[in-house]
Amino acid sequence: MNKYNQINILQYGIVIYFVLRAMSLGIAVNSYINIGGLDGYLCPFIGMFIGFIPLFIFLSIYNYQPDLNIFEKIDYLFKKTGKFINLLIIIGVIILVVILYWDLLNFIVSQYLFRTSVLLVAGVFSICFIYSNIFDIKVLFRVSNILFYISIVIFLICIIGSFKTLNISNALPFLEKGIIPPLIGSFSHITYSILPLFILLLIPKNSIVNNDKSTMYILIFYILASITKVVVTFITISTFGIELSKLYEFPDFLVLSKISNTGFFQRFESILATQWIIDIYVLITLGYQYIKEGYKHYINKNTNIFISIIIILSSLFASKFLFINNAIADNFILYKFPFVLTFFFLIIPVIIFIKIKRTK
């Protein structure tokens, strides 16, 4: 596993930050608003605390047999069914990548390039993903290290610029319908934000520099990412009100258009929205790396560039023809997709966790 040795724990924590935020735009924030209502901003806040349970499971698997990646750990724990379990998780990652790809294309085409062919936009992004997938995964972690500081600066600009647009009365009364709606919505935070962390188990613990500080760094970036989602959801509801927030497909993006600027920038919100594109890019690229390593694990030899191209182009066409219209997409993502993620990235990890405890 020497190929991972140049990844340090700070880079690992930063990627966790991006993974937690990746499904915010058009998915997680919409779920908070539609389920939590006026108190939608409490969904990621409550979910952050409940999420310590799946995070503990993640850390337990991460710390178990630290020299092995997740494929090897599963083969070690499940002698007869390991291959099948690995295949199930790879299928889950493929579904996740396809949905994220669809969300990214839908956002770009609807907000920026509405007169441009979706396939053309998808082709451009596919080239980026193919290029990223050619290199070793440690390159993604290095690039993420740089992108993190850019993302944080953009986020702070958004927060400061949003102060004038806030109307706190839009977020009142507090707990309008009690604690139940935000409590239910908190499970959206767990499924959309925390469960995809399982993909990061691709990296063996002992391959990470300064891994003795793993728990501290993971917790820091876990809390930081969750707080950003609380802030974004609160600003969205406070700016538009709950009814208008439910109406928009990307309300958190449209808030940016309210930010006053000096006129030097045209469509300044387009620059600020790159933070979400970065989040999605990191998780999709990580997902492709997981699929590639899973394929390599199955055939016991290195993959070539053509396999990467086939994987990426297949997900491109799958995302293009996945939903007939946005109404069907919204219904699936809001009410069905969480159960898909729960099966692949919670139930299976729980089984692995129980097996680890019994083995010990």
Buried (B, 14 or more C-beta within 10 A) or exposed (E): EEEBEBBBBBBBBBBBBBBBBBBBBBBBBBBBBBBBBBBBBBBBBBBBEBBEEBBEBBBBBBEBBBEBBBBBBBBBBBEEEBBEBBEBBBEBBBBBBBBBBBBBBBBBBBBEBEEEEBEEBBEEBBEEBBEBBEEEBBBBBBBBBEBBEEBBEBBEBBBEBBEEBBEEEBBEEEEBEEEEBBBEBBBBBBBBBBBBBBBBBBBBBEBBBEBEBBBEBBBBBBEBBBEBBBBBBBBBBBBBBBEBBBEBBBBBBBBBEBBEBEEEEEEBBBBBBBBBBBBBBBBBBBBBBBBBBBBBBEEEEEBEEEBBBEBBBEBBBBBBEBBEEEEEBBEBBBEEBBEBBBEBBBEBBEBBBEBBEEEE
